[in-house]
């Protein structure tokens, strides 16, 4: 990574909108990577991820889309490219009351992916793939949690512009596990390993993640310190 070039280069700009409800989750964003100039063409992407949660969080329905664009009208660059990806999927999960072992949650999921890539001087290409996955979360004491994940993907010609590069591979298997520590309230430390089997090769990825706080923690209307909650209107 060229740190000097990253610090001296232009900052990316964009906007993001999140929705966090009991039945509906959404994440929509626009990421403007390069502003169009006389020489350089513009580059940006628009994406959204939606999830509907039904039957007391048992059934999740997913729909995602992303459009990545490169090109422009006033630049001298003759580049014009479009990459569009779609995902639809569903998952079934169960909590501690339905499990035979003391788990926090277990979930089975299936997804279908489709991509379109076109542009000036580029032949229109389409690709597709499907993925099945299983995951479980097991509590270990009061401050530790174990996570186990397994998935299988099969595709043909799928393009993942600005997405997970693994989807460019026609077939792969993943198996991983991690341990989450919560030494302090609001602080999470996750360490784990992920194995990927593809093209008759086994690759390992080691991860260490630090999380402070939680998503959607900021209320729309702030509450005054040391005072009762304001009444609703």
mmCIF file of the C-alpha atoms, coordinates in Angstrom:
data_MODEL
# 
_entry.id   MODEL 
# 
loop_
_atom_site.group_PDB 
_atom_site.id 
_atom_site.type_symbol 
_atom_site.label_atom_id 
_atom_site.label_alt_id 
_atom_site.label_comp_id 
_atom_site.label_asym_id 
_atom_site.label_entity_id 
_atom_site.label_seq_id 
_atom_site.pdbx_PDB_ins_code 
_atom_site.Cartn_x 
_atom_site.Cartn_y 
_atom_site.Cartn_z 
_atom_site.occupancy 
_atom_site.B_iso_or_equiv 
_atom_site.pdbx_formal_charge 
_atom_site.auth_seq_id 
_atom_site.auth_comp_id 
_atom_site.auth_asym_id 
_atom_site.auth_atom_id 
_atom_site.pdbx_PDB_model_num 
ATOM 1   C CA . UNK A 1 1   ? 0.000   0.000   0.000   1.00 0.00 ? 1   UNK A CA 1 
ATOM 2   C CA . UNK A 1 2   ? 1.412   3.357   -1.067  1.00 0.00 ? 2   UNK A CA 1 
ATOM 3   C CA . UNK A 1 3   ? 0.737   5.428   2.049   1.00 0.00 ? 3   UNK A CA 1 
ATOM 4   C CA . UNK A 1 4   ? 2.256   8.590   0.603   1.00 0.00 ? 4   UNK A CA 1 
ATOM 5   C CA . UNK A 1 5   ? 0.127   8.424   -2.499  1.00 0.00 ? 5   UNK A CA 1 
ATOM 6   C CA . UNK A 1 6   ? -2.992  7.692   -0.469  1.00 0.00 ? 6   UNK A CA 1 
ATOM 7   C CA . UNK A 1 7   ? -2.427  10.706  1.801   1.00 0.00 ? 7   UNK A CA 1 
ATOM 8   C CA . UNK A 1 8   ? -1.679  13.072  -1.061  1.00 0.00 ? 8   UNK A CA 1 
ATOM 9   C CA . UNK A 1 9   ? -4.409  11.822  -3.370  1.00 0.00 ? 9   UNK A CA 1 
ATOM 10  C CA . UNK A 1 10  ? -7.943  13.108  -3.533  1.00 0.00 ? 10  UNK A CA 1 
ATOM 11  C CA . UNK A 1 11  ? -10.323 11.901  -0.843  1.00 0.00 ? 11  UNK A CA 1 
ATOM 12  C CA . UNK A 1 12  ? -13.297 9.830   -1.900  1.00 0.00 ? 12  UNK A CA 1 
ATOM 13  C CA . UNK A 1 13  ? -16.686 11.413  -1.365  1.00 0.00 ? 13  UNK A CA 1 
ATOM 14  C CA . UNK A 1 14  ? -20.149 9.996   -0.928  1.00 0.00 ? 14  UNK A CA 1 
ATOM 15  C CA . UNK A 1 15  ? -23.238 9.613   1.187   1.00 0.00 ? 15  UNK A CA 1 
ATOM 16  C CA . UNK A 1 16  ? -24.674 6.711   3.184   1.00 0.00 ? 16  UNK A CA 1 
ATOM 17  C CA . UNK A 1 17  ? -28.148 6.030   4.588   1.00 0.00 ? 17  UNK A CA 1 
ATOM 18  C CA . UNK A 1 18  ? -28.886 3.274   7.105   1.00 0.00 ? 18  UNK A CA 1 
ATOM 19  C CA . UNK A 1 19  ? -32.176 1.912   8.416   1.00 0.00 ? 19  UNK A CA 1 
ATOM 20  C CA . UNK A 1 20  ? -32.264 -0.336  11.485  1.00 0.00 ? 20  UNK A CA 1 
ATOM 21  C CA . UNK A 1 21  ? -35.715 -1.606  12.397  1.00 0.00 ? 21  UNK A CA 1 
ATOM 22  C CA . UNK A 1 22  ? -36.871 -4.849  13.961  1.00 0.00 ? 22  UNK A CA 1 
ATOM 23  C CA . UNK A 1 23  ? -38.361 -6.070  10.672  1.00 0.00 ? 23  UNK A CA 1 
ATOM 24  C CA . UNK A 1 24  ? -36.273 -4.210  8.104   1.00 0.00 ? 24  UNK A CA 1 
ATOM 25  C CA . UNK A 1 25  ? -32.574 -3.423  7.686   1.00 0.00 ? 25  UNK A CA 1 
ATOM 26  C CA . UNK A 1 26  ? -31.183 -1.274  4.870   1.00 0.00 ? 26  UNK A CA 1 
ATOM 27  C CA . UNK A 1 27  ? -27.840 0.184   3.853   1.00 0.00 ? 27  UNK A CA 1 
ATOM 28  C CA . UNK A 1 28  ? -27.712 2.524   0.830   1.00 0.00 ? 28  UNK A CA 1 
ATOM 29  C CA . UNK A 1 29  ? -24.628 4.432   -0.293  1.00 0.00 ? 29  UNK A CA 1 
ATOM 30  C CA . UNK A 1 30  ? -22.996 6.381   -3.100  1.00 0.00 ? 30  UNK A CA 1 
ATOM 31  C CA . UNK A 1 31  ? -19.203 6.275   -3.277  1.00 0.00 ? 31  UNK A CA 1 
ATOM 32  C CA . UNK A 1 32  ? -17.676 8.836   -5.668  1.00 0.00 ? 32  UNK A CA 1 
ATOM 33  C CA . UNK A 1 33  ? -14.096 7.667   -6.127  1.00 0.00 ? 33  UNK A CA 1 
ATOM 34  C CA . UNK A 1 34  ? -12.853 9.956   -8.910  1.00 0.00 ? 34  UNK A CA 1 
ATOM 35  C CA . UNK A 1 35  ? -14.351 13.250  -10.029 1.00 0.00 ? 35  UNK A CA 1 
ATOM 36  C CA . UNK A 1 36  ? -14.313 13.774  -13.786 1.00 0.00 ? 36  UNK A CA 1 
ATOM 37  C CA . UNK A 1 37  ? -11.594 16.029  -15.198 1.00 0.00 ? 37  UNK A CA 1 
ATOM 38  C CA . UNK A 1 38  ? -10.317 16.846  -18.674 1.00 0.00 ? 38  UNK A CA 1 
ATOM 39  C CA . UNK A 1 39  ? -7.990  13.854  -18.572 1.00 0.00 ? 39  UNK A CA 1 
ATOM 40  C CA . UNK A 1 40  ? -9.432  11.470  -15.989 1.00 0.00 ? 40  UNK A CA 1 
ATOM 41  C CA . UNK A 1 41  ? -12.844 9.867   -16.308 1.00 0.00 ? 41  UNK A CA 1 
ATOM 42  C CA . UNK A 1 42  ? -15.220 9.737   -13.368 1.00 0.00 ? 42  UNK A CA 1 
ATOM 43  C CA . UNK A 1 43  ? -15.619 6.614   -11.250 1.00 0.00 ? 43  UNK A CA 1 
ATOM 44  C CA . UNK A 1 44  ? -18.383 5.929   -8.754  1.00 0.00 ? 44  UNK A CA 1 
ATOM 45  C CA . UNK A 1 45  ? -20.668 3.210   -7.457  1.00 0.00 ? 45  UNK A CA 1 
ATOM 46  C CA . UNK A 1 46  ? -24.214 3.141   -6.128  1.00 0.00 ? 46  UNK A CA 1 
ATOM 47  C CA . UNK A 1 47  ? -25.283 0.222   -3.955  1.00 0.00 ? 47  UNK A CA 1 
ATOM 48  C CA . UNK A 1 48  ? -28.006 -0.935  -1.612  1.00 0.00 ? 48  UNK A CA 1 
ATOM 49  C CA . UNK A 1 49  ? -28.508 -3.881  0.715   1.00 0.00 ? 49  UNK A CA 1 
ATOM 50  C CA . UNK A 1 50  ? -31.941 -4.765  2.099   1.00 0.00 ? 50  UNK A CA 1 
ATOM 51  C CA . UNK A 1 51  ? -32.974 -7.406  4.613   1.00 0.00 ? 51  UNK A CA 1 
ATOM 52  C CA . UNK A 1 52  ? -36.495 -8.285  5.759   1.00 0.00 ? 52  UNK A CA 1 
ATOM 53  C CA . UNK A 1 53  ? -36.772 -10.244 9.023   1.00 0.00 ? 53  UNK A CA 1 
ATOM 54  C CA . UNK A 1 54  ? -39.933 -12.259 9.582   1.00 0.00 ? 54  UNK A CA 1 
ATOM 55  C CA . UNK A 1 55  ? -41.387 -14.846 11.985  1.00 0.00 ? 55  UNK A CA 1 
ATOM 56  C CA . UNK A 1 56  ? -39.597 -13.533 15.072  1.00 0.00 ? 56  UNK A CA 1 
ATOM 57  C CA . UNK A 1 57  ? -36.216 -13.355 13.289  1.00 0.00 ? 57  UNK A CA 1 
ATOM 58  C CA . UNK A 1 58  ? -36.496 -16.931 12.005  1.00 0.00 ? 58  UNK A CA 1 
ATOM 59  C CA . UNK A 1 59  ? -36.747 -16.059 8.293   1.00 0.00 ? 59  UNK A CA 1 
ATOM 60  C CA . UNK A 1 60  ? -34.476 -13.465 6.655   1.00 0.00 ? 60  UNK A CA 1 
ATOM 61  C CA . UNK A 1 61  ? -34.993 -12.298 3.058   1.00 0.00 ? 61  UNK A CA 1 
ATOM 62  C CA . UNK A 1 62  ? -32.100 -10.491 1.345   1.00 0.00 ? 62  UNK A CA 1 
ATOM 63  C CA . UNK A 1 63  ? -31.925 -8.305  -1.771  1.00 0.00 ? 63  UNK A CA 1 
ATOM 64  C CA . UNK A 1 64  ? -28.771 -6.438  -2.829  1.00 0.00 ? 64  UNK A CA 1 
ATOM 65  C CA . UNK A 1 65  ? -27.616 -4.492  -5.851  1.00 0.00 ? 65  UNK A CA 1 
ATOM 66  C CA . UNK A 1 66  ? -24.550 -2.523  -6.931  1.00 0.00 ? 66  UNK A CA 1 
ATOM 67  C CA . UNK A 1 67  ? -23.765 -0.433  -10.006 1.00 0.00 ? 67  UNK A CA 1 
ATOM 68  C CA . UNK A 1 68  ? -20.134 0.493   -10.660 1.00 0.00 ? 68  UNK A CA 1 
ATOM 69  C CA . UNK A 1 69  ? -19.536 3.095   -13.385 1.00 0.00 ? 69  UNK A CA 1 
ATOM 70  C CA . UNK A 1 70  ? -16.425 4.486   -15.058 1.00 0.00 ? 70  UNK A CA 1 
ATOM 71  C CA . UNK A 1 71  ? -16.520 7.078   -17.833 1.00 0.00 ? 71  UNK A CA 1 
ATOM 72  C CA . UNK A 1 72  ? -17.681 10.578  -18.604 1.00 0.00 ? 72  UNK A CA 1 
ATOM 73  C CA . UNK A 1 73  ? -18.611 13.152  -21.201 1.00 0.00 ? 73  UNK A CA 1 
ATOM 74  C CA . UNK A 1 74  ? -15.949 15.862  -20.980 1.00 0.00 ? 74  UNK A CA 1 
ATOM 75  C CA . UNK A 1 75  ? -12.782 13.881  -20.260 1.00 0.00 ? 75  UNK A CA 1 
ATOM 76  C CA . UNK A 1 76  ? -10.315 12.918  -22.977 1.00 0.00 ? 76  UNK A CA 1 
ATOM 77  C CA . UNK A 1 77  ? -10.394 9.331   -21.716 1.00 0.00 ? 77  UNK A CA 1 
ATOM 78  C CA . UNK A 1 78  ? -12.410 7.122   -24.058 1.00 0.00 ? 78  UNK A CA 1 
ATOM 79  C CA . UNK A 1 79  ? -13.252 4.748   -21.208 1.00 0.00 ? 79  UNK A CA 1 
ATOM 80  C CA . UNK A 1 80  ? -16.879 3.818   -20.575 1.00 0.00 ? 80  UNK A CA 1 
ATOM 81  C CA . UNK A 1 81  ? -17.688 0.842   -18.396 1.00 0.00 ? 81  UNK A CA 1 
ATOM 82  C CA . UNK A 1 82  ? -20.678 -0.436  -16.444 1.00 0.00 ? 82  UNK A CA 1 
ATOM 83  C CA . UNK A 1 83  ? -20.735 -3.309  -13.962 1.00 0.00 ? 83  UNK A CA 1 
ATOM 84  C CA . UNK A 1 84  ? -24.021 -4.313  -12.326 1.00 0.00 ? 84  UNK A CA 1 
ATOM 85  C CA . UNK A 1 85  ? -24.488 -7.017  -9.715  1.00 0.00 ? 85  UNK A CA 1 
ATOM 86  C CA . UNK A 1 86  ? -27.583 -8.438  -8.030  1.00 0.00 ? 86  UNK A CA 1 
ATOM 87  C CA . UNK A 1 87  ? -28.099 -10.796 -5.103  1.00 0.00 ? 87  UNK A CA 1 
ATOM 88  C CA . UNK A 1 88  ? -31.253 -12.389 -3.710  1.00 0.00 ? 88  UNK A CA 1 
ATOM 89  C CA . UNK A 1 89  ? -31.305 -14.859 -0.865  1.00 0.00 ? 89  UNK A CA 1 
ATOM 90  C CA . UNK A 1 90  ? -33.005 -16.251 2.192   1.00 0.00 ? 90  UNK A CA 1 
ATOM 91  C CA . UNK A 1 91  ? -31.968 -17.837 5.465   1.00 0.00 ? 91  UNK A CA 1 
ATOM 92  C CA . UNK A 1 92  ? -33.564 -19.804 8.287   1.00 0.00 ? 92  UNK A CA 1 
ATOM 93  C CA . UNK A 1 93  ? -32.323 -19.542 11.852  1.00 0.00 ? 93  UNK A CA 1 
ATOM 94  C CA . UNK A 1 94  ? -33.092 -20.746 15.328  1.00 0.00 ? 94  UNK A CA 1 
ATOM 95  C CA . UNK A 1 95  ? -32.202 -19.519 18.795  1.00 0.00 ? 95  UNK A CA 1 
ATOM 96  C CA . UNK A 1 96  ? -31.431 -21.209 22.103  1.00 0.00 ? 96  UNK A CA 1 
ATOM 97  C CA . UNK A 1 97  ? -35.000 -22.381 22.699  1.00 0.00 ? 97  UNK A CA 1 
ATOM 98  C CA . UNK A 1 98  ? -34.993 -24.589 19.570  1.00 0.00 ? 98  UNK A CA 1 
ATOM 99  C CA . UNK A 1 99  ? -31.420 -25.892 19.687  1.00 0.00 ? 99  UNK A CA 1 
ATOM 100 C CA . UNK A 1 100 ? -30.257 -29.192 21.144  1.00 0.00 ? 100 UNK A CA 1 
ATOM 101 C CA . UNK A 1 101 ? -27.002 -27.648 22.393  1.00 0.00 ? 101 UNK A CA 1 
ATOM 102 C CA . UNK A 1 102 ? -26.470 -24.322 24.204  1.00 0.00 ? 102 UNK A CA 1 
ATOM 103 C CA . UNK A 1 103 ? -26.073 -21.977 21.229  1.00 0.00 ? 103 UNK A CA 1 
ATOM 104 C CA . UNK A 1 104 ? -26.939 -18.342 20.717  1.00 0.00 ? 104 UNK A CA 1 
ATOM 105 C CA . UNK A 1 105 ? -28.041 -18.793 17.097  1.00 0.00 ? 105 UNK A CA 1 
ATOM 106 C CA . UNK A 1 106 ? -27.711 -21.217 14.166  1.00 0.00 ? 106 UNK A CA 1 
ATOM 107 C CA . UNK A 1 107 ? -28.556 -20.242 10.580  1.00 0.00 ? 107 UNK A CA 1 
ATOM 108 C CA . UNK A 1 108 ? -28.749 -21.852 7.111   1.00 0.00 ? 108 UNK A CA 1 
ATOM 109 C CA . UNK A 1 109 ? -28.760 -19.584 4.064   1.00 0.00 ? 109 UNK A CA 1 
ATOM 110 C CA . UNK A 1 110 ? -28.890 -19.725 0.252   1.00 0.00 ? 110 UNK A CA 1 
ATOM 111 C CA . UNK A 1 111 ? -28.146 -16.948 -2.244  1.00 0.00 ? 111 UNK A CA 1 
ATOM 112 C CA . UNK A 1 112 ? -28.295 -16.387 -6.000  1.00 0.00 ? 112 UNK A CA 1 
ATOM 113 C CA . UNK A 1 113 ? -26.027 -13.853 -7.720  1.00 0.00 ? 113 UNK A CA 1 
ATOM 114 C CA . UNK A 1 114 ? -26.130 -12.342 -11.209 1.00 0.00 ? 114 UNK A CA 1 
ATOM 115 C CA . UNK A 1 115 ? -23.808 -9.838  -12.904 1.00 0.00 ? 115 UNK A CA 1 
ATOM 116 C CA . UNK A 1 116 ? -23.744 -7.795  -16.123 1.00 0.00 ? 116 UNK A CA 1 
ATOM 117 C CA . UNK A 1 117 ? -20.655 -6.057  -17.500 1.00 0.00 ? 117 UNK A CA 1 
ATOM 118 C CA . UNK A 1 118 ? -20.623 -3.814  -20.558 1.00 0.00 ? 118 UNK A CA 1 
ATOM 119 C CA . UNK A 1 119 ? -18.930 -0.746  -21.986 1.00 0.00 ? 119 UNK A CA 1 
ATOM 120 C CA . UNK A 1 120 ? -17.478 0.984   -25.005 1.00 0.00 ? 120 UNK A CA 1 
ATOM 121 C CA . UNK A 1 121 ? -15.381 -1.505  -26.917 1.00 0.00 ? 121 UNK A CA 1 
ATOM 122 C CA . UNK A 1 122 ? -16.236 -4.248  -24.413 1.00 0.00 ? 122 UNK A CA 1 
ATOM 123 C CA . UNK A 1 123 ? -18.379 -7.236  -25.267 1.00 0.00 ? 123 UNK A CA 1 
ATOM 124 C CA . UNK A 1 124 ? -21.405 -7.568  -23.004 1.00 0.00 ? 124 UNK A CA 1 
ATOM 125 C CA . UNK A 1 125 ? -20.766 -10.320 -20.456 1.00 0.00 ? 125 UNK A CA 1 
ATOM 126 C CA . UNK A 1 126 ? -23.145 -11.917 -17.972 1.00 0.00 ? 126 UNK A CA 1 
ATOM 127 C CA . UNK A 1 127 ? -22.443 -14.299 -15.128 1.00 0.00 ? 127 UNK A CA 1 
ATOM 128 C CA . UNK A 1 128 ? -24.280 -16.045 -12.346 1.00 0.00 ? 128 UNK A CA 1 
ATOM 129 C CA . UNK A 1 129 ? -23.700 -18.193 -9.296  1.00 0.00 ? 129 UNK A CA 1 
ATOM 130 C CA . UNK A 1 130 ? -25.250 -19.610 -6.158  1.00 0.00 ? 130 UNK A CA 1 
ATOM 131 C CA . UNK A 1 131 ? -24.029 -20.041 -2.617  1.00 0.00 ? 131 UNK A CA 1 
ATOM 132 C CA . UNK A 1 132 ? -25.133 -22.034 0.425   1.00 0.00 ? 132 UNK A CA 1 
ATOM 133 C CA . UNK A 1 133 ? -23.826 -21.356 3.919   1.00 0.00 ? 133 UNK A CA 1 
ATOM 134 C CA . UNK A 1 134 ? -24.234 -22.425 7.525   1.00 0.00 ? 134 UNK A CA 1 
ATOM 135 C CA . UNK A 1 135 ? -23.174 -20.566 10.647  1.00 0.00 ? 135 UNK A CA 1 
ATOM 136 C CA . UNK A 1 136 ? -23.566 -20.828 14.389  1.00 0.00 ? 136 UNK A CA 1 
ATOM 137 C CA . UNK A 1 137 ? -22.764 -18.684 17.408  1.00 0.00 ? 137 UNK A CA 1 
ATOM 138 C CA . UNK A 1 138 ? -21.938 -20.434 20.693  1.00 0.00 ? 138 UNK A CA 1 
ATOM 139 C CA . UNK A 1 139 ? -21.599 -18.518 23.988  1.00 0.00 ? 139 UNK A CA 1 
ATOM 140 C CA . UNK A 1 140 ? -18.595 -19.441 26.146  1.00 0.00 ? 140 UNK A CA 1 
ATOM 141 C CA . UNK A 1 141 ? -19.042 -17.909 29.543  1.00 0.00 ? 141 UNK A CA 1 
ATOM 142 C CA . UNK A 1 142 ? -20.185 -14.327 29.976  1.00 0.00 ? 142 UNK A CA 1 
ATOM 143 C CA . UNK A 1 143 ? -17.475 -12.542 27.992  1.00 0.00 ? 143 UNK A CA 1 
ATOM 144 C CA . UNK A 1 144 ? -16.595 -14.951 25.150  1.00 0.00 ? 144 UNK A CA 1 
ATOM 145 C CA . UNK A 1 145 ? -18.421 -16.146 22.055  1.00 0.00 ? 145 UNK A CA 1 
ATOM 146 C CA . UNK A 1 146 ? -17.352 -18.667 19.397  1.00 0.00 ? 146 UNK A CA 1 
ATOM 147 C CA . UNK A 1 147 ? -18.460 -18.340 15.774  1.00 0.00 ? 147 UNK A CA 1 
ATOM 148 C CA . UNK A 1 148 ? -18.265 -21.094 13.138  1.00 0.00 ? 148 UNK A CA 1 
ATOM 149 C CA . UNK A 1 149 ? -19.000 -20.540 9.444   1.00 0.00 ? 149 UNK A CA 1 
ATOM 150 C CA . UNK A 1 150 ? -18.998 -22.805 6.371   1.00 0.00 ? 150 UNK A CA 1 
ATOM 151 C CA . UNK A 1 151 ? -20.019 -22.036 2.788   1.00 0.00 ? 151 UNK A CA 1 
ATOM 152 C CA . UNK A 1 152 ? -19.889 -23.403 -0.757  1.00 0.00 ? 152 UNK A CA 1 
ATOM 153 C CA . UNK A 1 153 ? -20.064 -21.265 -3.925  1.00 0.00 ? 153 UNK A CA 1 
ATOM 154 C CA . UNK A 1 154 ? -20.545 -22.366 -7.527  1.00 0.00 ? 154 UNK A CA 1 
ATOM 155 C CA . UNK A 1 155 ? -20.656 -19.883 -10.403 1.00 0.00 ? 155 UNK A CA 1 
ATOM 156 C CA . UNK A 1 156 ? -19.861 -19.234 -14.033 1.00 0.00 ? 156 UNK A CA 1 
ATOM 157 C CA . UNK A 1 157 ? -18.408 -15.993 -15.380 1.00 0.00 ? 157 UNK A CA 1 
ATOM 158 C CA . UNK A 1 158 ? -19.572 -13.929 -12.420 1.00 0.00 ? 158 UNK A CA 1 
ATOM 159 C CA . UNK A 1 159 ? -17.913 -10.505 -12.235 1.00 0.00 ? 159 UNK A CA 1 
ATOM 160 C CA . UNK A 1 160 ? -17.542 -8.852  -8.824  1.00 0.00 ? 160 UNK A CA 1 
ATOM 161 C CA . UNK A 1 161 ? -16.402 -5.319  -9.617  1.00 0.00 ? 161 UNK A CA 1 
ATOM 162 C CA . UNK A 1 162 ? -15.701 -3.541  -6.309  1.00 0.00 ? 162 UNK A CA 1 
ATOM 163 C CA . UNK A 1 163 ? -17.002 -6.664  -4.542  1.00 0.00 ? 163 UNK A CA 1 
ATOM 164 C CA . UNK A 1 164 ? -15.610 -9.855  -3.035  1.00 0.00 ? 164 UNK A CA 1 
ATOM 165 C CA . UNK A 1 165 ? -12.923 -11.108 -5.478  1.00 0.00 ? 165 UNK A CA 1 
ATOM 166 C CA . UNK A 1 166 ? -13.653 -14.711 -4.465  1.00 0.00 ? 166 UNK A CA 1 
ATOM 167 C CA . UNK A 1 167 ? -16.840 -14.560 -6.559  1.00 0.00 ? 167 UNK A CA 1 
ATOM 168 C CA . UNK A 1 168 ? -14.639 -14.379 -9.662  1.00 0.00 ? 168 UNK A CA 1 
ATOM 169 C CA . UNK A 1 169 ? -13.643 -17.990 -8.937  1.00 0.00 ? 169 UNK A CA 1 
ATOM 170 C CA . UNK A 1 170 ? -16.092 -20.530 -10.299 1.00 0.00 ? 170 UNK A CA 1 
ATOM 171 C CA . UNK A 1 171 ? -16.058 -22.840 -7.261  1.00 0.00 ? 171 UNK A CA 1 
ATOM 172 C CA . UNK A 1 172 ? -14.723 -22.610 -3.720  1.00 0.00 ? 172 UNK A CA 1 
ATOM 173 C CA . UNK A 1 173 ? -15.334 -23.907 -0.218  1.00 0.00 ? 173 UNK A CA 1 
ATOM 174 C CA . UNK A 1 174 ? -14.838 -21.883 2.958   1.00 0.00 ? 174 UNK A CA 1 
ATOM 175 C CA . UNK A 1 175 ? -14.601 -23.009 6.568   1.00 0.00 ? 175 UNK A CA 1 
ATOM 176 C CA . UNK A 1 176 ? -13.690 -20.724 9.423   1.00 0.00 ? 176 UNK A CA 1 
ATOM 177 C CA . UNK A 1 177 ? -14.009 -20.026 13.087  1.00 0.00 ? 177 UNK A CA 1 
ATOM 178 C CA . UNK A 1 178 ? -13.392 -17.121 15.417  1.00 0.00 ? 178 UNK A CA 1 
ATOM 179 C CA . UNK A 1 179 ? -13.455 -16.280 19.107  1.00 0.00 ? 179 UNK A CA 1 
ATOM 180 C CA . UNK A 1 180 ? -14.904 -12.978 20.302  1.00 0.00 ? 180 UNK A CA 1 
ATOM 181 C CA . UNK A 1 181 ? -13.725 -11.475 23.616  1.00 0.00 ? 181 UNK A CA 1 
ATOM 182 C CA . UNK A 1 182 ? -15.585 -8.685  25.384  1.00 0.00 ? 182 UNK A CA 1 
ATOM 183 C CA . UNK A 1 183 ? -13.209 -7.485  28.104  1.00 0.00 ? 183 UNK A CA 1 
ATOM 184 C CA . UNK A 1 184 ? -15.061 -4.181  28.525  1.00 0.00 ? 184 UNK A CA 1 
ATOM 185 C CA . UNK A 1 185 ? -18.562 -2.996  27.810  1.00 0.00 ? 185 UNK A CA 1 
ATOM 186 C CA . UNK A 1 186 ? -18.716 -1.805  24.236  1.00 0.00 ? 186 UNK A CA 1 
ATOM 187 C CA . UNK A 1 187 ? -15.346 -3.340  23.297  1.00 0.00 ? 187 UNK A CA 1 
ATOM 188 C CA . UNK A 1 188 ? -15.081 -6.506  21.230  1.00 0.00 ? 188 UNK A CA 1 
ATOM 189 C CA . UNK A 1 189 ? -11.901 -8.307  20.104  1.00 0.00 ? 189 UNK A CA 1 
ATOM 190 C CA . UNK A 1 190 ? -12.315 -11.036 17.484  1.00 0.00 ? 190 UNK A CA 1 
ATOM 191 C CA . UNK A 1 191 ? -9.540  -13.441 16.462  1.00 0.00 ? 191 UNK A CA 1 
ATOM 192 C CA . UNK A 1 192 ? -10.022 -16.210 13.961  1.00 0.00 ? 192 UNK A CA 1 
ATOM 193 C CA . UNK A 1 193 ? -8.873  -18.252 10.978  1.00 0.00 ? 193 UNK A CA 1 
ATOM 194 C CA . UNK A 1 194 ? -10.555 -18.910 7.635   1.00 0.00 ? 194 UNK A CA 1 
ATOM 195 C CA . UNK A 1 195 ? -9.630  -21.679 5.212   1.00 0.00 ? 195 UNK A CA 1 
ATOM 196 C CA . UNK A 1 196 ? -10.481 -21.458 1.502   1.00 0.00 ? 196 UNK A CA 1 
ATOM 197 C CA . UNK A 1 197 ? -10.256 -24.457 -0.830  1.00 0.00 ? 197 UNK A CA 1 
ATOM 198 C CA . UNK A 1 198 ? -10.248 -23.607 -4.552  1.00 0.00 ? 198 UNK A CA 1 
ATOM 199 C CA . UNK A 1 199 ? -8.398  -24.775 -7.659  1.00 0.00 ? 199 UNK A CA 1 
ATOM 200 C CA . UNK A 1 200 ? -6.936  -27.680 -5.658  1.00 0.00 ? 200 UNK A CA 1 
ATOM 201 C CA . UNK A 1 201 ? -5.230  -25.235 -3.310  1.00 0.00 ? 201 UNK A CA 1 
ATOM 202 C CA . UNK A 1 202 ? -5.857  -24.469 0.354   1.00 0.00 ? 202 UNK A CA 1 
ATOM 203 C CA . UNK A 1 203 ? -5.375  -20.887 1.529   1.00 0.00 ? 203 UNK A CA 1 
ATOM 204 C CA . UNK A 1 204 ? -5.546  -19.566 5.078   1.00 0.00 ? 204 UNK A CA 1 
ATOM 205 C CA . UNK A 1 205 ? -6.539  -16.107 6.274   1.00 0.00 ? 205 UNK A CA 1 
ATOM 206 C CA . UNK A 1 206 ? -5.893  -14.985 9.849   1.00 0.00 ? 206 UNK A CA 1 
ATOM 207 C CA . UNK A 1 207 ? -7.944  -12.101 11.218  1.00 0.00 ? 207 UNK A CA 1 
ATOM 208 C CA . UNK A 1 208 ? -7.916  -9.826  14.240  1.00 0.00 ? 208 UNK A CA 1 
ATOM 209 C CA . UNK A 1 209 ? -10.762 -7.313  14.534  1.00 0.00 ? 209 UNK A CA 1 
ATOM 210 C CA . UNK A 1 210 ? -11.417 -4.620  17.128  1.00 0.00 ? 210 UNK A CA 1 
ATOM 211 C CA . UNK A 1 211 ? -14.928 -3.216  17.550  1.00 0.00 ? 211 UNK A CA 1 
ATOM 212 C CA . UNK A 1 212 ? -15.780 -0.308  19.812  1.00 0.00 ? 212 UNK A CA 1 
ATOM 213 C CA . UNK A 1 213 ? -19.444 0.471   20.418  1.00 0.00 ? 213 UNK A CA 1 
ATOM 214 C CA . UNK A 1 214 ? -22.205 -0.832  18.181  1.00 0.00 ? 214 UNK A CA 1 
ATOM 215 C CA . UNK A 1 215 ? -24.001 0.118   14.997  1.00 0.00 ? 215 UNK A CA 1 
ATOM 216 C CA . UNK A 1 216 ? -27.019 2.439   15.101  1.00 0.00 ? 216 UNK A CA 1 
ATOM 217 C CA . UNK A 1 217 ? -26.234 3.458   18.689  1.00 0.00 ? 217 UNK A CA 1 
ATOM 218 C CA . UNK A 1 218 ? -26.855 7.190   18.127  1.00 0.00 ? 218 UNK A CA 1 
ATOM 219 C CA . UNK A 1 219 ? -30.502 8.146   18.741  1.00 0.00 ? 219 UNK A CA 1 
ATOM 220 C CA . UNK A 1 220 ? -32.275 10.482  16.344  1.00 0.00 ? 220 UNK A CA 1 
ATOM 221 C CA . UNK A 1 221 ? -33.278 12.685  19.292  1.00 0.00 ? 221 UNK A CA 1 
ATOM 222 C CA . UNK A 1 222 ? -30.537 12.945  21.929  1.00 0.00 ? 222 UNK A CA 1 
ATOM 223 C CA . UNK A 1 223 ? -31.490 12.408  25.547  1.00 0.00 ? 223 UNK A CA 1 
ATOM 224 C CA . UNK A 1 224 ? -30.433 14.925  28.173  1.00 0.00 ? 224 UNK A CA 1 
ATOM 225 C CA . UNK A 1 225 ? -27.850 13.646  30.619  1.00 0.00 ? 225 UNK A CA 1 
ATOM 226 C CA . UNK A 1 226 ? -29.137 12.646  34.081  1.00 0.00 ? 226 UNK A CA 1 
ATOM 227 C CA . UNK A 1 227 ? -32.730 13.243  33.087  1.00 0.00 ? 227 UNK A CA 1 
ATOM 228 C CA . UNK A 1 228 ? -35.699 10.972  32.386  1.00 0.00 ? 228 UNK A CA 1 
ATOM 229 C CA . UNK A 1 229 ? -36.515 10.174  28.777  1.00 0.00 ? 229 UNK A CA 1 
ATOM 230 C CA . UNK A 1 230 ? -38.521 12.866  27.037  1.00 0.00 ? 230 UNK A CA 1 
ATOM 231 C CA . UNK A 1 231 ? -42.159 11.945  26.389  1.00 0.00 ? 231 UNK A CA 1 
ATOM 232 C CA . UNK A 1 232 ? -43.170 10.978  22.860  1.00 0.00 ? 232 UNK A CA 1 
ATOM 233 C CA . UNK A 1 233 ? -45.354 13.303  20.836  1.00 0.00 ? 233 UNK A CA 1 
# 
